[in-house]
Amino acid sequence: MANYFSILLVILTLVTGFIWLLDSLLWAPARKSQASDSAALPEAAESSQQLPWLVDTSQQIFPVIAFVLVLRSFLYEPFQIPSGSMMPTLLVGDFILVEKYAYGLKDPVFRTKFVETGAPERGDVVVFKYPEDTNIDYIKRVVGLPGDTVVYQNKQIFIKPHCESGGSDCPQLAPVTLTFKERGEFVQDMVPLLRYSEQLGDVEHDILRNPGRSIPSSAFYTQPGTRSNEWIVPEGQYFVLGDNRENSRDSRFWGFVPDENLVGKAVAIWISFEFERSPDSWLPSWIPTGVRFDRVGGIQ
């Protein structure tokens, strides 16, 4: 859906800009000439100088559409969080800003990268096109970089970073540091969730675990040549996880995110709405019940 809107913006920008250009080169000089020929008749001169509706509309909306196109294609694009897979970092009702230039500039139609500006780092929260249906935008956290070995065992992440030399001096497979924080702030299926602080590279963030649910390794995506709970991240691809670990469909289930699928880096929450209401409420479910001003700010 987001890509369809980008295509629509491109078409509107091109059409309105082309109409404005045609008017400047052809129609405006013709009107001016007609006005000079009708100088003796004031009413005719005024009529010839009046802009046609299509030209007037194009001149008014072209700058606005062009600005929006450049802003959301190359700078920042807003997204709404629709599910709880990134709790507690992101909640349903959060509206976020995604930095589009973080991982390269891409054209808004074919999404071909034409300028390199950087690559995801471990711990980044990224928006990407879902590999199994690129019409859908997903948001997850980068855990594994190209060349890394990632293991998920007993609800614990183990990472062996990529090492060029491959010798004994390379880092070995090691668990990601976890620190228990609290229990019960979030509840899922009547089960109080456990909240931990997790250290991924330079990024410290919180995750949730459901002590009443375990995902069997047989449900995971199996990469050829590895165990069912182990993945070696290919070149140019990334391994991503949701922060709500037992309530997220991510790389554990469908594999890796190619670089060309990346949309950008989630950098801030600009507004957050509550949608909690009693079952007997007559209000439509899409109408907010409150604003969470305390959630506005940067994303870790």
C-alpha positions in Angstrom: 0.0 0.0 0.0 2.8 2.4 0.9 4.5 1.8 -2.5 1.2 2.5 -4.3 1.0 5.8 -2.6 4.5 6.6 -3.6 3.7 5.8 -7.3 0.6 8.0 -7.1 2.7 10.9 -5.7 5.2 10.4 -8.5 2.4 10.4 -11.2 0.7 13.5 -9.7 4.0 15.3 -9.5 5.0 14.6 -13.1 1.5 15.4 -14.5 1.1 18.7 -12.6 4.7 19.7 -13.3 4.3 18.9 -17.0 1.1 21.0 -17.2 2.8 23.9 -15.6 5.8 23.6 -18.0 3.5 23.5 -21.0 1.7 26.6 -19.8 5.0 28.4 -19.3 6.3 27.5 -22.8 3.1 27.5 -24.9 -0.1 28.5 -23.4 1.0 31.6 -21.4 2.7 33.3 -24.4 -0.5 32.6 -26.5 -2.7 34.2 -23.8 -0.3 37.2 -23.7 -0.5 37.6 -27.4 -4.2 37.3 -27.4 -4.4 39.9 -24.7 -2.3 42.4 -26.6 -4.6 41.8 -29.7 -7.6 42.5 -27.5 -6.2 45.6 -25.9 -9.1 47.7 -27.2 -11.6 45.4 -25.5 -10.9 45.3 -21.7 -13.4 42.4 -21.1 -11.7 40.3 -23.8 -8.3 41.1 -22.5 -9.2 40.1 -19.0 -10.8 36.8 -20.2 -7.6 35.9 -22.2 -5.4 36.5 -19.2 -7.5 34.2 -16.9 -5.8 30.9 -16.2 -7.6 27.7 -17.2 -8.8 25.6 -14.3 -6.4 22.7 -15.0 -3.4 25.0 -15.2 -4.4 27.0 -12.1 -4.9 23.8 -10.1 -1.6 22.3 -11.3 0.4 25.4 -10.3 -1.2 25.4 -6.8 -0.7 21.7 -6.0 2.6 20.9 -7.7 4.9 22.5 -5.1 3.0 20.8 -2.3 3.0 17.3 -3.9 6.7 17.7 -5.0 7.6 18.6 -1.4 5.7 15.6 0.1 7.3 13.3 -2.5 10.8 14.4 -1.7 10.1 14.3 2.1 8.7 10.8 2.3 10.8 9.3 -0.4 14.3 10.5 0.7 14.0 12.0 4.2 11.3 10.8 6.6 8.1 8.7 6.3 5.5 8.2 9.0 4.3 4.7 9.9 1.7 3.4 12.4 2.4 0.4 14.6 -0.4 -2.1 14.1 0.6 -5.0 16.4 2.3 -5.8 19.6 5.3 -7.7 18.2 7.7 -4.9 19.1 6.5 -4.4 22.7 7.6 -2.9 25.0 9.7 -0.7 22.6 6.7 0.1 20.4 3.0 -0.2 21.3 -0.1 -0.5 19.2 -1.1 3.1 18.4 2.4 4.5 18.2 3.1 6.7 15.2 6.7 6.6 14.2 9.1 8.4 11.9 11.4 6.3 9.7 14.6 7.8 8.4 14.6 6.9 4.7 18.2 7.9 4.0 19.8 5.8 6.8 20.6 2.8 4.5 20.8 4.4 1.1 18.7 6.6 -1.2 16.2 4.6 -3.4 13.9 5.8 -6.1 10.3 5.8 -4.9 8.9 3.6 -7.8 11.3 0.7 -8.4 13.2 1.1 -5.1 16.6 0.9 -6.8 19.4 2.2 -4.6 21.3 5.0 -6.3 23.3 6.4 -3.4 24.9 4.5 -0.5 24.6 6.2 2.8 25.2 3.5 5.4 24.1 0.0 6.6 22.1 -1.3 9.5 23.9 -1.8 12.8 23.2 -4.5 15.4 20.3 -3.2 17.5 18.7 -0.9 14.9 14.9 -0.9 14.7 14.2 -1.2 10.9 11.2 -1.0 8.6 11.4 -3.3 5.6 9.3 -4.9 2.9 8.2 -8.3 4.2 10.2 -10.8 2.1 7.2 -13.1 1.5 4.9 -10.2 0.4 6.7 -7.0 -0.5 3.4 -5.0 -0.4 3.5 -5.3 3.4 5.8 -3.3 5.6 7.3 -5.0 8.7 9.2 -3.5 11.6 11.7 -5.5 13.7 15.1 -5.2 15.4 18.4 -6.1 13.6 20.1 -8.9 15.5 22.3 -10.6 13.0 24.6 -8.8 10.4 26.0 -10.4 7.2 28.3 -13.3 8.1 27.1 -13.6 11.7 26.0 -16.9 13.2 22.8 -16.6 15.3 21.4 -19.3 17.6 18.1 -19.0 19.5 17.9 -21.6 22.3 15.8 -21.7 25.4 14.5 -18.1 24.7 18.1 -16.9 24.6 20.0 -15.3 21.7 23.6 -16.4 21.0 25.7 -14.6 18.4 29.0 -15.3 16.8 30.0 -12.1 14.9 31.4 -12.3 11.4 35.2 -12.5 11.4 37.3 -12.1 8.3 40.3 -14.1 9.4 38.3 -17.1 10.7 41.2 -17.9 13.1 41.3 -18.6 16.8 41.4 -14.9 17.5 37.8 -14.4 16.2 35.0 -14.0 18.7 33.2 -17.2 19.7 29.5 -17.9 20.0 28.3 -16.1 23.1 24.9 -15.3 24.7 23.5 -11.8 24.5 23.5 -10.1 27.9 20.1 -10.1 29.6 19.1 -8.4 32.9 15.7 -9.1 34.5 13.7 -5.9 35.2 10.1 -6.7 36.2 7.1 -8.9 35.7 3.5 -8.1 35.0 3.5 -4.7 33.4 2.4 -6.4 30.2 0.0 -9.4 30.0 -0.6 -11.7 27.1 -3.2 -14.5 27.1 -3.7 -13.9 30.9 0.0 -14.6 31.5 2.1 -11.8 33.0 5.1 -11.2 30.8 8.7 -11.0 32.0 10.6 -7.8 31.0 14.4 -7.9 30.4 17.0 -5.4 29.4 19.0 -6.7 26.4 22.4 -5.5 25.1 22.8 -5.7 21.4 26.1 -4.1 20.3 25.9 -0.5 21.6 22.2 -0.6 21.9 20.5 -1.4 25.3 16.7 -2.0 25.0 14.0 -4.0 26.6 12.3 -7.2 25.5 9.4 -9.3 26.7 9.3 -13.0 27.4 6.2 -15.1 27.9 7.0 -17.7 30.6 3.9 -19.7 29.7 4.8 -20.2 26.1 7.7 -21.9 24.3 8.2 -22.0 20.5 9.4 -25.4 19.3 12.4 -25.3 17.1 10.6 -27.4 14.5 8.5 -24.3 13.8 11.6 -22.3 12.8 12.9 -21.7 9.3 15.7 -24.2 8.6 18.7 -23.0 6.6 20.4 -25.6 4.6 23.6 -26.9 6.4 22.5 -25.6 9.9 20.5 -26.8 12.8 16.8 -25.8 13.1 17.6 -23.1 15.7 20.8 -21.8 14.0 21.2 -19.4 11.2 24.3 -18.1 9.3 23.4 -14.7 7.8 24.2 -14.4 4.1 26.0 -11.5 2.6 23.7 -8.5 1.9 21.0 -9.8 4.3 20.0 -9.4 7.9 18.5 -11.4 10.7 15.7 -9.6 12.6 13.6 -10.3 15.7 10.6 -8.7 17.4 11.2 -7.5 21.0 8.1 -9.3 22.1 9.8 -12.6 21.5 7.0 -15.2 21.9 4.6 -13.0 19.9 6.5 -12.1 16.8 6.8 -13.7 13.4 10.3 -12.8 12.3 13.5 -14.2 10.8 13.2 -17.3 13.0 10.2 -18.3 10.9 10.7 -16.9 7.4 14.4 -16.3 7.0 16.5 -13.2 6.3 15.8 -9.6 5.1 17.6 -8.6 1.9 19.2 -5.2 1.8 17.0 -4.2 -1.1 13.9 -4.7 1.1 15.0 -2.2 3.7 12.9 0.9 3.9 14.7 2.8 6.7 15.5 3.2 10.3 12.8 3.9 12.9 14.1 6.9 14.9 11.3 8.5 16.8 7.7 8.3 18.1 6.0 11.5 17.1 2.6 10.7 18.6 1.0 7.8 20.4 -2.7 7.0 20.8 -4.6 4.7 23.1 -7.4 2.5 21.7 -8.4 0.7 24.9 -12.2 0.7 25.5 -14.7 -1.5 27.3 -16.5 -4.2 25.2 -19.8 -2.4 25.4 -18.4 0.9 24.0 -20.4 2.3 21.1 -17.3 4.1 19.6 -15.7 2.6 16.5 -12.4 0.8 17.2 -10.4 3.2 15.1 -11.2 6.3 17.3 -8.5 6.9 19.9 -9.5 7.0 23.6 -6.4 9.0 24.7 -3.0 10.3 23.9 0.2 8.9 25.5 2.4 12.1 25.5 5.0 10.4 27.6 5.9 8.1 24.7 6.9 10.8 22.3 10.6 10.8 21.7 13.5 8.7 20.3 13.4 5.0 19.9 16.0 2.7 21.5 
